[in-house]
Amino acid sequence: MKRIVILLTFLLLSGQVLGWSSFRGDPLNSGSGDLEWEDAPTLIWEHDAGSPITSSVSADGGMAVLGTANGTLVCLNSTTGEEAWSYDAGSRLSSTPLIIDGLVVFCADDGTVGALNADDGSVSWMNPPLGDRILSSPKSIDGMLYIGTYGSEMLCYHLVNGSQAWKYAGCGGWIHTTPSFWEGRMYFGSCDGSLYCLNVSDGSFLWSFEAEYIPSSPSIMDGRVYFGSYDSNLYCLNAATGSLIFNTTLGGDVFSSPASDPSGIVVGCDDGSIYALDPYNGRILWNFSGGAGAIKSSPAIGGGLAGFCDGEGLKMLDLSNGSVSFTFRYGPVKEGSPAICCGMVIWGDDLGYVRAVGPSPIDGEGDPPRGVSPLYFVLLILSLLNIAFMIIVITILYRLQKGYMRRARFERRKNDVPERGGK
């Protein structure tokens, strides 16, 4: 409890806020958040969801939401990890929930799309199963909701009631990716190998770019679109025209969605490595091989660190050179990705646990560890002095008593001698 109170104080003083409300954090799919760790992070809380975590975590407004293999949508207090409510969706939840305008929107693997009230998990609206799987995660801008399906359709709903506004059915393959948005356009990849750009208002086609199978959700920065493909390339396109700026061949297929930051585009690869590329020319800046299998997790960038999940747990790399800064080997993660919120990194694993790590509450150089008040040490010293004083008093009393007993025995012997001598 002391650690949680200290964390809350730290967040209030630093001005950090929540804000990872969907898969990849924002409409740009930047995978970037506010993270200021001046000191080594530690485990803040953990929660046992009772079933493998099959989605990534979204966090906003004091809550963290996620989906499980048994179809339970779980809402936790993002500061304490305590469960606020849960909802049985009836089907596996691979799609990452969306927190928006007092709602939690989810998509189940059976094609169900629904919105729950964020405060208590009650149903706001619910659409029947589509008949096609949904692995794409929902996104929302300007009161509209966008979802890709395994029926090869991009769907647009009214967020307030779930009614359909339009759909685009021009893809030749499943839509596994989560759309990103920029200047009235939306971008998503399809299993037909193309990246599509649509007009966000009506779903009309603007352009497409052909690669190969694309499970990697596009990230946008400075008018450029970054995404990976199963042809082992990381692509960069002009977001307005779709023209190729560069492509960089990595060591394996790219399932992971890139995180974009001016210091580097960071993405996982099926060769077991994390790569950082120059965002303007695609040159590989560094790569890290974790030795824990293919990295399908999508990195999260913040505070000069890049975090990702693998077969061991969560790793945090130095964004400048790819060296390991912190490792948390709690449990394997096949595809889930970390979220950054409230100065913490939150993720779920295949064993059913959700965890949050954050900075050790140290206020500054020379301060007591873990945010303990200096008064604590004053009281500790006084207590030790009191104990020492009591020991001294007890020792003195013991010695006084022992001396009294010796004198008493001496007096008895002294008084006994004349009596024996007179008989």
N, C-alpha and C positions, 0 to 999 in steps of 0.2 A: 504493500500500500504506500509506503514512504517513497518508493521508486516512482510510482504512478503520479503522486502529488508533485514530486520534483519535476517529472517530465512535463506535466501540464504547465507548471510555472515557467519552465524553459521555453515552451512553445508560445506562451503569452508574451514573454519578454522579447523573444526573437521575431515575433510577428509571423511565424510560419502558419500556414493554413492547410486544411485538407484540399484535395483537388485531383484525385485520380478516379474519376467517376465512371470510367469505362475501360474496355480493353485498349491498351496503349496510351491511356491517360487523358487524351483530348481529341478534338475533331481532326487535328493534323496527324494523329497517330505518331506523335513525336517520341513517345516512350521516354519522356524527360520530365523530371520533377524537382522540387526544392528539397535539397538534402545538405545539411551543414553539420558534418561530424568532425568536430575539432578533437574529439577523443575517441578511443576505441569503443565500438558498439557492444552492446550486451543484450541478452534475451530480455525483452520487456514483458511479454506474455505468450502463452500458448493455449490453444483450445482443441479439444478432441471432438471432431465432427461426427465420428462414428462410422464413416464411410470414406473411401478414397476421394480426394479433392480432384475433380475433373475439369474445373474451369480455372481461370485466373481470378484474382481478387480485384474488386473495385472498391474504392473507399472515398467517402465524402460525407459532409454533414454529421460527423461523429459516428458514422457506421461503416462497417466493412461487410460486403456481401460476396457470396461465392456459391458455386453449385457442386454437388457431389454425385457419385456414381449411382447411388440409390434414389436419385431424383429429389433430394431435399435441397431447397434453397435456404441457406443459413445467413442470418443477419447478426453480426456481432457489434458490440461497442468497440470502436476502433482504438480506444485508449486503454481499455482494460482487458479486452478479449472475451468478455462475458457475453453469452447469447442473449440477444434482445427478442428475437422471434425466429421461427422457421416455417417454411411452407412446403408441403408435399406436392411437387409438380407432376408426379406420376411417371416420369421418364428421366433417364440420365440427362444431366445438365453439363454439356461440354462447352456451350457458349458462355461467355463471361457476362454477368448481369450489368445493367446500366442503371446508375442513380441519376435521376433528373426530375426537377420540379416537384419534389415531394413524392415521387414514384420510384419503385424499383421494377424495371422492365426485364423480363427474362425470356429466353427461347429454349425450349426443350428439344431433345434429340428427335422426338416424335413429330416435331413441327408445330407444337403449341407455342403461341405467343401470348404473353399476358403481362399485366401491370398490377403491382401490389402497392398499397399505401405504405410509404416508408416508415411511418411511425409505429404501425402494429402488424404489418404483413397481411392485412385484409385485402380482398380482391377489389380492385378499382374497375378493371375490365379484363375479359379473357376471350380470346379467339380460339375456335376449335382447331385441332391438329390439321396441318396443311396436307398431310400425306407424304410430305418430303422431309428428310432430315434437315435440321438447322445446326450447323457448327459455327457459322459466322456469328459474330457478336453484334448486338444492336448498337446503333449510334443515333444521336438526335441533335438537330440544329433547327432553330427557328420554329419550334413546336411540331416538327415532323420527325418521324421515326423511320430508320432505314435498316433493312435486314436482307442478307443474301441467303439463298436456299440451295439445297441439293436438287431442287427441281430446275436449276439453271436460271432462276429468276432473281432479280433485285426488286424488293418490295418497298413501297413507301406508305406509311400509315400516318393518320392523325394521332399525335401523342395523347390527346385528351380523352379519346374514346376508342381508339384501336381500329377505326374504320379505314379502309384502304383508299389511298389517294391515287396511286398509279403503280404500275409494275413494268419492268423492262424484261423482256423474254428473248433478247437477241443473243444471249451467250450460247456457246456450243458445249458447255460443260458445267459441272457443279461449281458453286461459289462457296469456297471454304474461307475466304478472306473477309476481313472486317473493313468496311469502306472508310476512306479519309475524305476531307473536304477542304476546298480552297477556292475562294472568289467565285462562288456560285456553281462550282463544279464538284463532282464526286468521283472517286477513283477506287477501283477494286480489281482484283485479279480473279481469273477463272481457271478451272482445271482444263479448259480447252487450250491453255497456254497464252492467253491474251490478257493484257491489262486494258481495262475499259475506262473511259472518261464520259460521264453523262452530265446533262444539265440537271442540277439538283431540283429545280422547280417542277419539272414535268417528266423527267426521265428520258428525254430525247438524247439520242446518240451524238457525241461530239467527235471522238476519235478512239482508236485502239492501237495497241502496240503488241506485236507477236513475239513471244519468247517460247517457253515450254510450260508444262504444268506449274501453276503459280499458287502455292498455299500461303505465301508470305504476304502479309498485309502491308500495303504501301504507306510510307511515311513521307511527309512533305516538309520541306524547309527552303526558304528563299526562292520560291517558285520552281523548285525541283522535286521530282517524285522519285523515291528510292524504294526498290523492292527486290526480293530474291526469287530465284526460279530453280526448277529441277534440272536445268542445264548447267548448274554449278556457277551461275553468274549472279553478281549483284549489279542491278541496272540503275542508271540515273537518267531520267527523261525531263524534258522541258514540260512543266505542268500545263502550260497554255496550249502547246502545239502537239505534244507527244513525240517530238523528235528526240533521237538518242543523243545524250551528252557524253556518256561513257558507259562501258560495262567492264567489270573486273571479274576474272575467273578465279574462283576460290577452290578449295581442295575437295569439295563434295557438293551434293545437292543442298539447297537452302530452303528449309521449311520455316525457320525463324523469321520473325518480322524485325526489320532494322529499327534502331533508335537513332534519331538524328540530333546532332549537336554541332555547333561550329568547329569544335575541336576534333570531331570525327564521327563517321557513320559506323555504328557498332552492330554486329549481327552474328548470330550463331550459325554453325554449319554442321552438316551430317558427318564431316570428317572428324568431329570431336573438338573443333577449335572455335574460339571466338575471334573475330577479325575486326579491326578498326581501319577504316579507309578515309583518306582525304575526301571531304565532301565535294570538292570542286574538280578534282581530276581523277579520283578513284584509286590513287596510289595506296598500296597497303602500308599502313603506318606501323602496325604490329599485329601479331596473332598469338593467342594463348591456347595451348592444348591441355585440357584438364585431365585427360586419361580416363574419363567416366562415361564414354560412349557418345553417340551423336547428340549434339546440342540443338534441340528443337525449341527450347525456351527462348522467348524474346527478351532481350536485355532491357534494363531500366537504367537511365543515366541521371545522375544528380550529384552535385558537390564534388566534381572531379573523380567520381567513381562510376563504374559500370557493373551492375549486378545482374546475375543470371542464375538459373537453376539447372542442375544436371543430376546424374545418378547418385550423387553423394548428398546434395542439399543445395544451399545457397553459397555462391562465391561472389565476392566484391573485388573488382580489379581496379588498379590505378588507371584512370582514363588516359593519362599521358604516355604510359609505356607498357601497359598490359600486365604488370606484375601483380601478384596476389596481395591484396591489402587485408582482407578478412575472409575466413571460411567458417561456415556453420554446417557441420555434418550431422544433421538431424534425421534425414530420411530422403529417399529417392524421389525425384520429380521427373516424369516422362516428358510432359509438354507444357506444364503450367509456367507462368511467368510472374515475376515479382511486381509489386506495385509500390510506389513511393507516396507516402502521405504523412503529414503531421511529424515530419522529421524522422519517420521510421520506414523500414522496408517490411512489407507484409507479403507472405506467400503461403501456399498450401502444398502438401506433399501427397504421395501415393499411399501413405499409411493412414491418411485421414486427419492429419494435424495441420492446424493453421498457426503460424507463428509471426511475431513481430519483433524485430531487433531495432535498437536505436542507441543513441549515445549514452555512455555512462554519465550520470548526472554530476559532472565536475564543472564548477563555475569558472575556474581559472587556475593558473599555475600556483601551486603551493596550497590550494584549498584542500580540505579533507576529502578522501575518496567517496564516490557515490553520493555527493551532495550532502553529507552529514554535517549538521551545524557545528561550529566551533564550541558552542555551549555544551555539546555532548562530551567533548574532550575535557572541558573544565569540570563538568560533573564527574567524569571518569577519574580525573586526578584527585578530586576531593574525596571520592569514594575510596580510592586506594589509600589516601592519607588517613581516612577514617579507619580503614581496616588495619593499617599499620599502627595507628594509635591504640586500637583495641588490643592488638597483639602485645604491644608494650605494656599496657595496663594489666592484661591477664598474666603476662610474665612476671611483672612486679608483684602482683597479688599472690601468684603461686610461690614466688621466692619468699615473700613475707610469711605466708602460711607455713612453708617448709621450715623457715627459721624459727617461728613460734613453736612448732612441734618439737624441734631439736632442743630448744630451751626448756620446754615443758618436760621432756624426758630427762634432761640433765638435772633439773630441779628435783624430780622424783628420785633419781639415783642418789643425789646429794642428801636428801632427807632420809633415805633408807639406810645409809652407812652407820650412823651413830646407834640406831636402834639395834642393828645386828651386833655391833661391837659391845653394847652394855649387857647383853645376856650371858 
